[in-house]
Amino acid sequence: MNKQSFRSMIEKRVRNEQEAAKLLYESTKKTNNTVISLFLYQLALDSEKHEHMLKAILSLMDSPSSVLTFGESEEFQKSIQKHQEMEHEMLENFKKIVDLTEDKRVRFILQNIISDEKRHHAIIKRVHQLVSEGEKIKDEKWWDFLYRYSRLTG
């Protein structure tokens, strides 16, 4: 398959994911069932995530190898540091809240949030470490980071 045909297939998937997300978000507003609404919302978020992942594929097709540098952006480093602090605080607060509930349904939802927050904190902490190195970071190092810390599929 040639590059343009493949690109066209990916672009079509981007449009499909956008439409799916829109439809799912609209569907959440048409039910009063909390569980169904939560599931549909999660599916919509996954469709948005898939859209971004597909756009990353298109970007990789345009520049398959690169050297990334963030050393020049002190503002970005400060932003990542602030986010790292916020993630830590959110994690600690959710841990306290989950201990206060006896409702198994609420506990289940809160434990899922805690799991996400732990993952978010680990990811943002590593991003901060890499960005703080202040040197050109080779593409392989970022891919290694992605493989180790990110859970692209769920």
ChimeraX commands (.cxc) that place a marker at each C-alpha (Angstrom):
marker #1 position 0.00,0.00,0.00 radius 0.5
marker #1 position 1.36,3.40,-0.87 radius 0.5
marker #1 position 1.85,6.19,1.66 radius 0.5
marker #1 position -1.05,8.34,0.38 radius 0.5
marker #1 position -3.54,5.45,0.53 radius 0.5
marker #1 position -2.46,4.66,4.06 radius 0.5
marker #1 position -2.73,8.35,5.02 radius 0.5
marker #1 position -6.24,8.48,3.57 radius 0.5
marker #1 position -7.25,5.43,5.62 radius 0.5
marker #1 position -5.93,7.03,8.82 radius 0.5
marker #1 position -7.62,10.37,8.04 radius 0.5
marker #1 position -10.92,8.54,7.55 radius 0.5
marker #1 position -10.47,6.83,10.94 radius 0.5
marker #1 position -9.87,10.27,12.50 radius 0.5
marker #1 position -13.20,11.47,11.14 radius 0.5
marker #1 position -14.91,8.26,12.34 radius 0.5
marker #1 position -13.54,8.72,15.86 radius 0.5
marker #1 position -14.67,12.36,15.91 radius 0.5
marker #1 position -18.19,11.36,14.85 radius 0.5
marker #1 position -18.29,8.49,17.34 radius 0.5
marker #1 position -17.27,10.79,20.21 radius 0.5
marker #1 position -19.88,13.36,19.24 radius 0.5
marker #1 position -22.61,10.73,19.06 radius 0.5
marker #1 position -21.60,9.17,22.36 radius 0.5
marker #1 position -21.55,12.53,24.15 radius 0.5
marker #1 position -25.02,13.26,22.76 radius 0.5
marker #1 position -26.23,9.85,23.92 radius 0.5
marker #1 position -25.08,10.49,27.50 radius 0.5
marker #1 position -27.56,13.36,27.64 radius 0.5
marker #1 position -30.44,11.10,26.61 radius 0.5
marker #1 position -30.32,8.74,29.58 radius 0.5
marker #1 position -30.93,9.17,33.27 radius 0.5
marker #1 position -29.11,5.94,34.09 radius 0.5
marker #1 position -25.87,6.88,35.82 radius 0.5
marker #1 position -24.06,3.65,34.90 radius 0.5
marker #1 position -25.01,3.79,31.22 radius 0.5
marker #1 position -24.08,7.47,31.08 radius 0.5
marker #1 position -20.69,6.77,32.69 radius 0.5
marker #1 position -19.95,3.96,30.22 radius 0.5
marker #1 position -20.92,6.09,27.22 radius 0.5
marker #1 position -18.82,8.97,28.50 radius 0.5
marker #1 position -15.81,6.66,28.89 radius 0.5
marker #1 position -16.31,5.40,25.33 radius 0.5
marker #1 position -16.48,8.99,24.08 radius 0.5
marker #1 position -13.23,9.81,25.86 radius 0.5
marker #1 position -11.63,6.74,24.28 radius 0.5
marker #1 position -12.78,7.91,20.86 radius 0.5
marker #1 position -11.18,11.30,21.51 radius 0.5
marker #1 position -8.00,9.57,22.64 radius 0.5
marker #1 position -8.01,7.42,19.50 radius 0.5
marker #1 position -8.45,10.55,17.38 radius 0.5
marker #1 position -5.32,12.06,18.96 radius 0.5
marker #1 position -3.40,8.81,18.53 radius 0.5
marker #1 position -4.35,8.64,14.85 radius 0.5
marker #1 position -3.27,12.25,14.40 radius 0.5
marker #1 position 0.05,11.28,16.00 radius 0.5
marker #1 position 0.42,8.61,13.33 radius 0.5
marker #1 position -0.11,11.26,10.65 radius 0.5
marker #1 position 2.49,13.44,12.33 radius 0.5
marker #1 position 4.95,10.54,12.48 radius 0.5
marker #1 position 4.39,9.96,8.78 radius 0.5
marker #1 position 5.45,13.57,8.14 radius 0.5
marker #1 position 8.55,13.42,10.35 radius 0.5
marker #1 position 9.35,9.83,11.35 radius 0.5
marker #1 position 12.40,10.69,13.41 radius 0.5
marker #1 position 13.12,13.78,15.40 radius 0.5
marker #1 position 15.06,15.21,18.28 radius 0.5
marker #1 position 12.92,16.85,20.89 radius 0.5
marker #1 position 14.08,19.68,23.07 radius 0.5
marker #1 position 12.22,21.44,25.81 radius 0.5
marker #1 position 15.22,23.04,27.48 radius 0.5
marker #1 position 14.41,26.46,26.09 radius 0.5
marker #1 position 10.95,26.53,27.63 radius 0.5
marker #1 position 11.16,27.48,31.28 radius 0.5
marker #1 position 7.45,28.27,31.22 radius 0.5
marker #1 position 6.67,24.71,30.10 radius 0.5
marker #1 position 8.89,23.29,32.86 radius 0.5
marker #1 position 7.08,25.39,35.46 radius 0.5
marker #1 position 3.74,24.26,34.09 radius 0.5
marker #1 position 4.74,20.59,34.32 radius 0.5
marker #1 position 6.05,21.10,37.87 radius 0.5
marker #1 position 2.75,22.70,38.91 radius 0.5
marker #1 position 0.81,19.86,37.34 radius 0.5
marker #1 position 2.98,17.31,39.15 radius 0.5
marker #1 position 2.15,18.99,42.45 radius 0.5
marker #1 position -1.56,19.06,41.59 radius 0.5
marker #1 position -1.58,15.36,40.64 radius 0.5
marker #1 position 0.05,14.48,43.96 radius 0.5
marker #1 position -2.50,16.53,45.88 radius 0.5
marker #1 position -5.43,15.03,43.97 radius 0.5
marker #1 position -4.16,11.52,44.64 radius 0.5
marker #1 position -3.83,12.14,48.36 radius 0.5
marker #1 position -7.29,13.73,48.54 radius 0.5
marker #1 position -8.96,10.84,46.72 radius 0.5
marker #1 position -7.27,8.35,49.04 radius 0.5
marker #1 position -8.83,10.18,52.01 radius 0.5
marker #1 position -12.25,10.32,50.37 radius 0.5
marker #1 position -12.34,6.62,49.47 radius 0.5
marker #1 position -11.69,5.74,53.10 radius 0.5
marker #1 position -14.79,7.70,54.12 radius 0.5
marker #1 position -17.30,5.86,51.96 radius 0.5
marker #1 position -19.14,2.66,52.72 radius 0.5
marker #1 position -21.09,2.56,49.46 radius 0.5
marker #1 position -19.41,-0.10,47.27 radius 0.5
marker #1 position -20.50,1.66,44.08 radius 0.5
marker #1 position -18.95,4.95,45.13 radius 0.5
marker #1 position -15.83,3.17,46.40 radius 0.5
marker #1 position -15.45,1.41,43.02 radius 0.5
marker #1 position -15.60,4.69,41.10 radius 0.5
marker #1 position -13.20,6.41,43.50 radius 0.5
marker #1 position -10.73,3.52,43.32 radius 0.5
marker #1 position -10.74,3.82,39.53 radius 0.5
marker #1 position -10.01,7.52,39.84 radius 0.5
marker #1 position -7.17,6.74,42.27 radius 0.5
marker #1 position -5.72,4.23,39.82 radius 0.5
marker #1 position -5.81,6.85,37.05 radius 0.5
marker #1 position -4.30,9.49,39.33 radius 0.5
marker #1 position -1.41,7.17,40.27 radius 0.5
marker #1 position -0.70,6.60,36.60 radius 0.5
marker #1 position -1.03,10.31,35.81 radius 0.5
marker #1 position 1.35,11.20,38.63 radius 0.5
marker #1 position 3.98,8.71,37.43 radius 0.5
marker #1 position 3.71,9.97,33.86 radius 0.5
marker #1 position 3.86,13.67,34.69 radius 0.5
marker #1 position 6.75,13.06,37.10 radius 0.5
marker #1 position 8.73,11.34,34.33 radius 0.5
marker #1 position 7.86,14.06,31.81 radius 0.5
marker #1 position 9.16,16.61,34.30 radius 0.5
marker #1 position 12.39,14.63,34.77 radius 0.5
marker #1 position 12.97,14.35,31.03 radius 0.5
marker #1 position 12.16,17.98,30.35 radius 0.5
marker #1 position 14.35,19.15,33.23 radius 0.5
marker #1 position 17.35,17.44,31.70 radius 0.5
marker #1 position 17.55,20.49,29.47 radius 0.5
marker #1 position 19.33,18.64,26.71 radius 0.5
marker #1 position 18.17,17.42,23.39 radius 0.5
marker #1 position 16.25,14.27,24.04 radius 0.5
marker #1 position 16.46,11.71,21.30 radius 0.5
marker #1 position 13.30,10.22,19.87 radius 0.5
marker #1 position 14.17,6.77,21.30 radius 0.5
marker #1 position 14.14,8.14,24.85 radius 0.5
marker #1 position 10.62,9.53,24.39 radius 0.5
marker #1 position 9.40,6.25,22.87 radius 0.5
marker #1 position 10.94,4.35,25.77 radius 0.5
marker #1 position 9.05,6.67,28.09 radius 0.5
marker #1 position 5.83,6.04,26.16 radius 0.5
marker #1 position 6.26,2.26,26.29 radius 0.5
marker #1 position 7.03,2.24,30.00 radius 0.5
marker #1 position 4.65,4.81,31.43 radius 0.5
marker #1 position 1.73,5.24,29.12 radius 0.5
marker #1 position -1.27,3.05,28.75 radius 0.5
marker #1 position -2.51,4.03,25.33 radius 0.5
marker #1 position -5.04,1.24,25.11 radius 0.5
marker #1 position -6.96,1.74,28.27 radius 0.5
marker link #1:1,2 radius 0.2
marker link #1:2,3 radius 0.2
marker link #1:3,4 radius 0.2
marker link #1:4,5 radius 0.2
marker link #1:5,6 radius 0.2
marker link #1:6,7 radius 0.2
marker link #1:7,8 radius 0.2
marker link #1:8,9 radius 0.2
marker link #1:9,10 radius 0.2
marker link #1:10,11 radius 0.2
marker link #1:11,12 radius 0.2
marker link #1:12,13 radius 0.2
marker link #1:13,14 radius 0.2
marker link #1:14,15 radius 0.2
marker link #1:15,16 radius 0.2
marker link #1:16,17 radius 0.2
marker link #1:17,18 radius 0.2
marker link #1:18,19 radius 0.2
marker link #1:19,20 radius 0.2
marker link #1:20,21 radius 0.2
marker link #1:21,22 radius 0.2
marker link #1:22,23 radius 0.2
marker link #1:23,24 radius 0.2
marker link #1:24,25 radius 0.2
marker link #1:25,26 radius 0.2
marker link #1:26,27 radius 0.2
marker link #1:27,28 radius 0.2
marker link #1:28,29 radius 0.2
marker link #1:29,30 radius 0.2
marker link #1:30,31 radius 0.2
marker link #1:31,32 radius 0.2
marker link #1:32,33 radius 0.2
marker link #1:33,34 radius 0.2
marker link #1:34,35 radius 0.2
marker link #1:35,36 radius 0.2
marker link #1:36,37 radius 0.2
marker link #1:37,38 radius 0.2
marker link #1:38,39 radius 0.2
marker link #1:39,40 radius 0.2
marker link #1:40,41 radius 0.2
marker link #1:41,42 radius 0.2
marker link #1:42,43 radius 0.2
marker link #1:43,44 radius 0.2
marker link #1:44,45 radius 0.2
marker link #1:45,46 radius 0.2
marker link #1:46,47 radius 0.2
marker link #1:47,48 radius 0.2
marker link #1:48,49 radius 0.2
marker link #1:49,50 radius 0.2
marker link #1:50,51 radius 0.2
marker link #1:51,52 radius 0.2
marker link #1:52,53 radius 0.2
marker link #1:53,54 radius 0.2
marker link #1:54,55 radius 0.2
marker link #1:55,56 radius 0.2
marker link #1:56,57 radius 0.2
marker link #1:57,58 radius 0.2
marker link #1:58,59 radius 0.2
marker link #1:59,60 radius 0.2
marker link #1:60,61 radius 0.2
marker link #1:61,62 radius 0.2
marker link #1:62,63 radius 0.2
marker link #1:63,64 radius 0.2
marker link #1:64,65 radius 0.2
marker link #1:65,66 radius 0.2
marker link #1:66,67 radius 0.2
marker link #1:67,68 radius 0.2
marker link #1:68,69 radius 0.2
marker link #1:69,70 radius 0.2
marker link #1:70,71 radius 0.2
marker link #1:71,72 radius 0.2
marker link #1:72,73 radius 0.2
marker link #1:73,74 radius 0.2
marker link #1:74,75 radius 0.2
marker link #1:75,76 radius 0.2
marker link #1:76,77 radius 0.2
marker link #1:77,78 radius 0.2
marker link #1:78,79 radius 0.2
marker link #1:79,80 radius 0.2
marker link #1:80,81 radius 0.2
marker link #1:81,82 radius 0.2
marker link #1:82,83 radius 0.2
marker link #1:83,84 radius 0.2
marker link #1:84,85 radius 0.2
marker link #1:85,86 radius 0.2
marker link #1:86,87 radius 0.2
marker link #1:87,88 radius 0.2
marker link #1:88,89 radius 0.2
marker link #1:89,90 radius 0.2
marker link #1:90,91 radius 0.2
marker link #1:91,92 radius 0.2
marker link #1:92,93 radius 0.2
marker link #1:93,94 radius 0.2
marker link #1:94,95 radius 0.2
marker link #1:95,96 radius 0.2
marker link #1:96,97 radius 0.2
marker link #1:97,98 radius 0.2
marker link #1:98,99 radius 0.2
marker link #1:99,100 radius 0.2
marker link #1:100,101 radius 0.2
marker link #1:101,102 radius 0.2
marker link #1:102,103 radius 0.2
marker link #1:103,104 radius 0.2
marker link #1:104,105 radius 0.2
marker link #1:105,106 radius 0.2
marker link #1:106,107 radius 0.2
marker link #1:107,108 radius 0.2
marker link #1:108,109 radius 0.2
marker link #1:109,110 radius 0.2
marker link #1:110,111 radius 0.2
marker link #1:111,112 radius 0.2
marker link #1:112,113 radius 0.2
marker link #1:113,114 radius 0.2
marker link #1:114,115 radius 0.2
marker link #1:115,116 radius 0.2
marker link #1:116,117 radius 0.2
marker link #1:117,118 radius 0.2
marker link #1:118,119 radius 0.2
marker link #1:119,120 radius 0.2
marker link #1:120,121 radius 0.2
marker link #1:121,122 radius 0.2
marker link #1:122,123 radius 0.2
marker link #1:123,124 radius 0.2
marker link #1:124,125 radius 0.2
marker link #1:125,126 radius 0.2
marker link #1:126,127 radius 0.2
marker link #1:127,128 radius 0.2
marker link #1:128,129 radius 0.2
marker link #1:129,130 radius 0.2
marker link #1:130,131 radius 0.2
marker link #1:131,132 radius 0.2
marker link #1:132,133 radius 0.2
marker link #1:133,134 radius 0.2
marker link #1:134,135 radius 0.2
marker link #1:135,136 radius 0.2
marker link #1:136,137 radius 0.2
marker link #1:137,138 radius 0.2
marker link #1:138,139 radius 0.2
marker link #1:139,140 radius 0.2
marker link #1:140,141 radius 0.2
marker link #1:141,142 radius 0.2
marker link #1:142,143 radius 0.2
marker link #1:143,144 radius 0.2
marker link #1:144,145 radius 0.2
marker link #1:145,146 radius 0.2
marker link #1:146,147 radius 0.2
marker link #1:147,148 radius 0.2
marker link #1:148,149 radius 0.2
marker link #1:149,150 radius 0.2
marker link #1:150,151 radius 0.2
marker link #1:151,152 radius 0.2
marker link #1:152,153 radius 0.2
marker link #1:153,154 radius 0.2
view
